[in-house]
């Protein structure tokens, strides 16, 4: 059973309703407006959002060192936030530090600061899902050109220029201009009232029809209790809850093991005698029933071609299980490091896997409403379909494995300080060992190791000196890679099982990306940057170059 339509009590919570760089607010009816320094892309369609009235930073890695004509400042918009698309999260920092960090990051469009006394800083890479509410205890600070005349770009904007600080007293506060309602028409409060009234009536009628159909079917045939349990989860999530008995039967009492890792053991299962699935028994899950359900609703909304789809879950006492789609062609490590020559990957297949993995991680880091860090990127967690498309598994399990609360323990404040180290030796970023709060850049570092292993066809951790006496440290490997890039001798690095059949431009770009991902955390690229760089190399013929 599915629900095809539903009325929302708070339309501003709809993802992207007002478009990019725009703010949603109730006045009292829903209103959209452009952020200060921005103007509408299409005055007839708010979904297209707003565009900046100033030019964006170009040609520099440190925007604070840009020429005077390209300097930036900040304008505060009180009681306002843009949800998601954080470039990172910093705790217990001063306002000036947060401001300075955003100035230096060319990709930072704004930063959020909350009035909770804990010094939390949220630099934003994309301004999406903006909303203004008197109840929100914080402000957003938009990065704009220093020479930008806000009064000229938005005649209805009132700016009070005093000291800039993360507080409501004496701050440079912007009052957002009101241009139009959601669809670009003048103040349509009456229209929205009729719309919501009609929507409510339509929803009520649909519920009556669904209830009547349910009653009729129930009177004709007894519905299994397992199916009833499956529909206890909110239907809008489009995936279901299973009973432990169902999954025990589906897996033949957990008979056929597919693999195991730090988060649990995976078994093969069959649902309804036709659908093959992978069932993971989770270990070290510390959440209570209600919190675990909340996490599941987040996972159920994550959907990308390069991520393993989660179809459902089980939560009964100590039993916590996840049900995934079954990916039939095993994991990347079996093809890269296995002794079976028949499973060796051609270059075009390797590049496709590298690009697909980058796109999947970019989706988790930059496009999900809930910021998800994988924390254990490695070949064993990259599954391959029949067509050798990459699908990332085990994403989000760091959220289920226990976290150290920061501040008062709000969910928004607990996603970065994990209670114990996660990941696999050889793929873990240096900040894990230093005990620093982690961000998406730990996945970037791990991806760099995987990318190198795709090129050379063996484990980075197994690389040794010429005489084979000692294993190489990461700094030694980085030095060797820099020499390869400088000399252009990419042939000496690429897996010799390819017999010279590879694309040298793509291979060199992959090595350069790997090197940049091994830098200090602040200097590493984002997964979105990596995805774009690899995509730019994917515009050549499908056939690889042949080197003699």
C-alpha positions in Angstrom: 0.0 0.0 0.0 1.3 3.5 -0.9 0.2 7.0 -0.3 0.4 9.0 -3.5 -0.3 12.4 -2.0 0.1 14.1 1.4 -0.4 17.7 2.7 2.4 19.2 4.7 1.8 21.4 7.7 5.1 23.3 7.0 5.7 23.7 3.3 9.0 25.4 4.0 10.4 22.0 5.0 10.0 20.8 1.4 13.5 20.4 -0.1 14.3 23.2 -2.5 10.8 24.8 -2.5 12.2 28.3 -3.0 15.2 27.2 -5.0 18.9 28.0 -4.5 20.1 31.1 -2.6 16.5 31.9 -1.5 14.7 32.1 1.8 11.3 30.6 2.8 9.2 32.3 5.5 5.6 32.4 6.7 4.2 36.0 6.6 1.8 34.5 7.7 1.3 32.7 4.3 4.3 31.2 2.7 6.7 33.7 1.1 10.0 33.2 -0.9 12.7 35.9 -1.2 16.2 36.2 -2.4 19.1 36.4 0.1 20.8 39.8 0.3 23.1 40.2 -2.7 21.1 37.8 -4.8 18.3 38.2 -7.4 15.8 35.9 -8.9 16.8 33.8 -11.9 13.2 33.6 -13.2 10.6 35.9 -11.8 7.9 33.4 -12.8 9.4 30.4 -11.1 10.9 30.4 -7.6 12.1 26.8 -8.0 14.9 28.2 -10.2 16.1 30.1 -7.2 18.3 33.2 -7.1 21.7 34.1 -8.6 24.4 36.3 -7.1 24.6 39.9 -8.2 28.4 39.8 -7.8 31.1 37.7 -9.4 32.4 34.6 -7.6 36.1 34.1 -6.6 38.4 33.0 -9.4 42.0 31.9 -9.8 43.1 31.6 -6.2 43.3 28.9 -3.6 43.1 31.3 -0.7 40.3 33.8 -1.1 41.6 36.0 1.7 44.7 36.7 -0.4 42.6 37.8 -3.5 43.1 41.2 -5.1 41.3 44.1 -3.5 38.7 44.0 -6.3 37.8 40.5 -5.3 37.7 40.9 -1.5 34.7 39.7 0.5 32.8 40.7 3.6 29.8 39.3 5.4 26.2 40.4 5.9 24.3 38.9 8.8 20.7 37.7 8.3 19.2 37.1 11.8 17.0 34.1 12.7 17.9 32.5 9.4 19.6 29.3 8.4 20.3 27.2 5.2 19.8 23.5 6.0 22.4 21.0 4.8 25.4 21.4 2.4 27.9 22.0 5.2 31.5 22.1 4.2 32.3 20.9 7.6 31.6 21.4 11.3 33.7 23.2 13.9 33.0 23.2 17.6 34.2 25.5 20.4 35.7 28.1 18.0 35.5 31.9 18.1 33.3 33.9 15.7 36.4 35.5 14.2 38.0 32.1 13.5 34.8 30.9 11.8 34.7 34.1 9.8 38.3 33.8 8.8 38.0 30.2 7.8 35.0 31.0 5.5 37.0 33.9 3.9 39.9 31.6 3.1 37.7 28.9 1.6 36.7 30.0 -2.0 33.9 27.4 -2.0 32.4 28.9 1.2 29.3 30.9 0.4 28.2 31.6 4.0 28.6 30.4 7.5 26.0 29.7 10.2 26.4 30.7 13.9 24.0 29.6 16.6 23.3 31.7 19.8 23.8 28.7 22.1 27.1 29.7 23.7 29.0 26.6 22.4 30.9 28.2 19.5 29.5 25.9 16.8 30.5 27.0 13.2 28.9 25.6 10.0 30.5 26.8 6.8 28.1 26.4 3.8 29.2 25.4 0.3 25.7 25.7 -1.2 22.8 27.9 -0.1 19.8 25.6 -0.3 16.7 25.0 1.9 16.9 28.5 3.4 14.3 29.6 6.0 13.6 32.4 8.3 11.9 31.9 11.6 11.7 34.1 14.8 12.2 30.8 16.8 15.6 30.0 15.2 18.4 30.9 17.7 21.1 31.9 15.3 22.1 33.8 12.2 23.5 33.1 8.7 26.4 35.2 7.5 26.5 35.6 3.7 29.8 36.2 2.0 29.4 39.1 -0.5 31.8 41.4 -2.3 33.2 44.2 -0.1 32.2 46.8 -2.7 28.6 45.4 -3.2 25.9 48.0 -2.6 23.2 45.9 -1.0 20.7 48.8 -1.1 21.2 49.0 -4.8 20.7 45.3 -5.4 17.6 45.1 -3.1 15.8 48.4 -2.7 13.6 47.0 0.1 16.6 45.8 2.1 17.5 47.7 5.3 21.0 47.2 6.6 22.2 48.5 10.0 26.0 48.7 9.8 27.5 48.3 13.3 29.9 45.8 14.7 29.7 42.2 13.3 29.5 39.6 16.0 27.7 36.3 16.7 25.0 37.9 18.8 21.8 39.8 18.4 23.1 43.0 20.0 25.0 45.4 17.7 25.1 43.1 14.8 25.0 43.9 11.1 21.4 42.7 10.5 19.8 42.3 7.1 16.0 42.5 6.8 15.2 40.3 3.8 13.2 41.9 1.0 9.8 40.6 0.1 9.3 40.2 -3.6 6.7 37.6 -4.2 5.1 34.4 -3.0 6.2 30.9 -3.9 5.4 31.1 -7.6 6.4 34.7 -8.3 3.0 36.3 -8.0 2.2 39.3 -5.8 1.2 38.3 -2.2 -1.1 35.5 -2.9 -2.2 34.8 0.7 -5.8 34.0 -0.3 -4.7 31.7 -3.0 -2.6 29.7 -0.5 -5.6 29.5 1.8 -7.8 28.0 -0.9 -4.9 25.7 -1.9 -4.4 24.2 1.5 -8.1 23.9 2.1 -8.5 22.0 -1.1 -5.5 19.9 -0.3 -6.8 19.0 3.1 -10.2 17.9 1.7 -8.5 15.8 -1.0 -6.3 14.2 1.5 -9.2 13.4 3.8 -11.1 11.8 1.0 -8.1 9.7 0.0 -7.7 8.5 3.6 -11.4 7.5 3.6 -10.9 5.4 0.4 -7.8 3.8 1.8 -9.4 3.0 5.1 -12.5 1.5 3.4 -10.3 -0.7 1.1 -8.2 -1.8 4.1 -11.4 -2.8 6.0 -12.8 -4.7 3.1 -9.6 -6.7 2.5 -9.3 -7.4 6.3 -12.8 -8.8 6.4 -12.1 -11.1 3.4 -8.7 -12.5 4.4 -6.6 -12.4 7.6 -3.4 -10.3 7.1 -0.2 -11.9 8.4 1.1 -10.1 11.5 4.5 -9.8 9.9 2.9 -7.6 7.1 1.2 -5.5 9.7 4.5 -4.9 11.4 6.0 -3.9 8.1 3.6 -1.1 7.7 4.1 0.3 11.1 6.9 2.5 9.6 5.7 5.8 8.1 4.5 4.9 4.6 6.1 7.9 3.0 9.6 6.4 3.6 8.7 3.7 1.0 10.6 0.9 2.9 9.4 -1.4 5.6 10.2 -2.9 8.9 10.7 -6.7 9.1 10.2 -9.0 12.0 13.2 -11.0 13.2 11.3 -14.2 12.4 10.8 -13.1 8.8 14.5 -12.4 8.3 15.5 -15.6 10.1 13.3 -17.6 7.7 14.5 -15.6 4.6 18.1 -16.4 5.4 17.6 -20.0 6.3 18.5 -19.3 10.0 21.4 -17.1 8.8 23.0 -20.0 6.9 24.8 -18.5 3.9 27.3 -15.8 4.9 28.4 -13.3 2.2 30.9 -11.3 4.3 31.7 -9.7 7.6 33.2 -6.5 8.9 33.5 -4.3 11.9 29.8 -3.4 11.8 28.4 -6.9 11.5 27.9 -10.0 9.4 26.1 -10.1 6.0 23.9 -13.1 5.0 22.1 -14.0 1.8 18.4 -14.1 2.0 15.3 -14.6 -0.2 12.1 -12.7 0.3 8.8 -14.0 -1.0 10.7 -16.9 -2.7 11.8 -14.6 -5.5 13.7 -11.5 -4.3 17.3 -12.0 -3.3 18.5 -9.6 -0.6 21.5 -9.1 1.7 20.7 -9.1 5.4 23.3 -7.6 7.8 23.3 -8.3 11.5 24.5 -5.2 13.2 26.8 -5.2 16.2 27.7 -2.4 18.7 24.4 -0.5 18.1 23.8 1.7 21.1 20.6 3.5 20.1 17.3 2.9 21.7 14.3 1.8 19.7 13.0 5.3 18.9 16.3 6.7 17.9 17.1 3.7 15.8 13.8 4.2 13.9 14.7 7.8 13.3 18.0 6.8 11.8 16.2 4.3 9.6 13.9 7.0 8.2 17.0 8.9 7.1 18.5 5.9 5.4 15.3 5.1 3.7 15.3 8.4 1.9 18.9 8.0 0.6 18.7 6.8 -3.0 21.5 7.1 -5.6 22.6 4.8 -8.4 26.1 4.4 -6.8 24.8 3.5 -3.3 23.5 0.2 -2.2 19.7 0.6 -1.7 18.4 -0.1 1.9 15.0 -1.8 1.6 14.2 -2.2 5.3 15.2 -3.0 8.8 14.5 -5.1 11.9 14.6 -3.8 15.4 13.5 -6.2 18.1 15.2 -5.9 21.4 18.9 -6.8 20.9 18.3 -7.7 17.3 19.2 -4.9 14.9 19.3 -5.8 11.2 19.4 -4.0 7.9 18.0 -5.4 4.6 19.9 -4.3 1.4 19.6 -4.9 -2.3 21.7 -7.9 -3.3 24.7 -6.9 -5.5 25.7 -10.0 -7.4 29.3 -9.3 -8.6 31.1 -9.3 -5.2 33.2 -6.4 -3.9 36.0 -4.5 -5.6 38.8 -6.2 -3.6 37.9 -9.6 -5.1 38.6 -8.2 -8.5 41.6 -6.0 -7.8 43.5 -8.3 -5.4 42.2 -11.7 -6.2 44.4 -14.4 -7.9 41.7 -15.2 -10.4 42.9 -13.7 -13.7 39.5 -14.0 -15.2 38.2 -11.4 -12.7 40.9 -8.9 -13.5 39.3 -5.5 -14.5 40.0 -3.7 -17.8 41.0 -0.1 -17.6 37.6 1.2 -18.8 36.0 -0.8 -16.0 38.4 0.5 -13.4 37.8 4.1 -14.4 34.0 3.6 -14.3 34.3 2.2 -10.8 36.5 5.1 -9.6 34.0 7.7 -11.1 30.9 5.9 -9.7 32.4 5.7 -6.2 33.3 9.4 -6.3 29.8 10.3 -7.4 28.2 8.2 -4.6 30.4 9.8 -1.9 29.7 13.3 -3.4 26.0 12.6 -3.0 26.4 11.6 0.7 28.5 14.6 1.4 26.8 17.3 -0.5 23.3 16.4 -1.7 21.7 14.5 1.2 19.6 16.6 3.5 21.2 14.6 6.3 25.0 15.0 6.3 26.4 11.5 6.0 30.1 10.5 6.5 31.0 7.0 5.5 34.0 6.6 7.8 35.1 3.3 6.2 35.7 3.7 2.5 37.7 0.7 1.2 37.5 -1.8 -1.7 35.5 -4.3 0.5 32.7 -1.7 0.8 32.5 -1.0 -2.9 30.2 -3.6 -4.5 29.9 -4.3 -8.2 26.8 -5.0 -10.2 26.6 -7.4 -13.2 27.6 -4.4 -15.4 30.5 -3.5 -13.0 28.8 -0.3 -11.8 30.1 0.7 -8.3 27.7 0.7 -5.4 28.9 1.9 -2.0 27.8 -0.2 1.0 27.8 0.4 4.7 27.3 4.1 4.4 25.9 5.8 7.5 26.8 3.0 9.9 29.0 5.4 11.9 25.7 7.0 13.0 24.6 3.8 14.5 27.8 2.8 16.3 27.8 5.3 19.2 28.8 9.0 19.4 30.1 11.2 22.1 27.5 14.0 22.8 28.8 17.5 22.6 27.0 20.3 24.4 23.6 19.2 25.4 23.6 16.2 23.1 21.3 17.6 20.4 21.3 15.4 17.2 22.7 18.3 15.3 25.7 18.4 17.6 26.6 14.8 17.8 27.5 13.8 14.2 31.2 14.5 14.2 32.8 13.3 17.5 32.7 9.5 17.3 33.1 7.6 20.5 35.7 5.3 19.0 37.9 5.1 15.9 36.2 3.7 12.8 37.6 2.5 9.6 40.3 0.1 8.4 44.1 0.4 8.9 45.7 1.6 5.7 42.7 3.6 4.7 42.2 5.8 7.8 43.0 9.5 7.7 45.7 10.9 10.1 43.1 12.9 12.1 41.7 9.6 13.4 45.0 8.9 15.3 45.1 12.5 16.5 41.6 12.2 18.1 40.3 15.2 16.2 36.6 15.6 15.3 36.1 14.1 11.9 34.4 15.6 8.8 33.8 14.5 5.2 37.6 14.9 4.5 38.3 11.5 6.2 36.3 9.9 3.4 38.3 11.9 0.8 41.6 10.6 2.3 40.3 7.0 2.2 39.1 7.4 -1.4 42.6 8.5 -2.4 44.0 5.1 -1.2 41.2 3.2 -3.1 41.9 5.3 -6.2 45.6 4.5 -6.1 44.9 0.8 -5.6 42.6 0.8 -8.7 45.5 2.2 -10.7 48.3 -0.1 -9.4 46.1 -3.2 -8.8 47.5 -4.0 -5.3 47.2 -2.9 -1.7 49.0 0.3 -0.8 49.7 -1.1 2.6 51.6 -4.0 0.9 54.1 -1.8 -1.0 57.7 -2.4 0.0 61.1 -1.1 -0.7 63.0 -2.3 -3.9 64.7 -5.1 -2.0 61.4 -6.1 -0.3 62.8 -5.7 3.2 60.6 -3.0 4.5 57.1 -1.7 3.9 56.8 1.8 2.7 55.4 4.6 4.8 52.7 6.8 3.3 55.1 9.8 3.1 57.5 7.6 1.1 54.6 6.5 -1.2 53.6 10.2 -1.7 57.2 11.1 -2.6 57.3 8.3 -5.2 54.0 9.5 -6.7 55.3 13.0 -7.0 58.3 11.7 -8.9 56.0 9.8 -11.3 53.9 13.0 -11.9 57.1 15.1 -12.5 58.6 12.6 -14.9 55.3 11.6 -16.7 56.3 7.9 -16.4 52.8 6.7 -15.6 53.5 3.3 -17.3 55.8 2.2 -14.4 52.9 2.7 -11.9 49.9 1.1 -13.7 49.0 -2.5 -13.0 51.1 -4.7 -15.3 48.2 -7.1 -15.7 46.7 -4.5 -18.1 49.6 -5.1 -20.5 49.8 -1.4 -21.3 46.2 -1.2 -22.3 45.0 1.9 -20.4 44.3 5.6 -20.8 47.4 7.5 -19.7 45.6 10.8 -19.3 43.0 9.3 -17.0 45.7 7.4 -15.1 47.8 10.5 -14.5 44.7 12.5 -13.4 43.8 9.7 -10.9 47.4 9.9 -9.4 47.2 13.7 -9.1 43.9 13.5 -7.4 45.2 10.9 -5.0 48.1 13.1 -4.1 45.9 16.1 -3.4 43.7 13.9 -1.2 46.6 13.0 1.0 47.3 16.7 1.9 46.4 18.3 5.2 42.7 18.1 5.9 42.0 21.8 5.0 43.9 21.4 1.6 42.1 18.3 0.5 39.5 18.7 -2.3 35.8 17.8 -1.7 34.3 14.7 -3.3 32.3 17.0 -5.5 35.5 18.5 -6.8 36.9 15.0 -7.4 33.8 13.8 -9.2 33.9 16.8 -11.6 37.7 16.3 -12.2 37.1 12.6 -13.1 34.1 13.4 -15.2 36.2 15.9 -17.3 38.5 12.9 -18.1 35.5 10.8 -19.2 34.8 12.6 -22.5 37.2 10.5 -24.6 36.5 7.3 -26.6 35.4 4.3 -24.7 38.3 2.3 -26.0 41.5 2.7 -23.9 44.8 4.0 -25.3 47.4 1.4 -26.1 50.9 2.1 -25.0 53.8 0.3 -26.7 
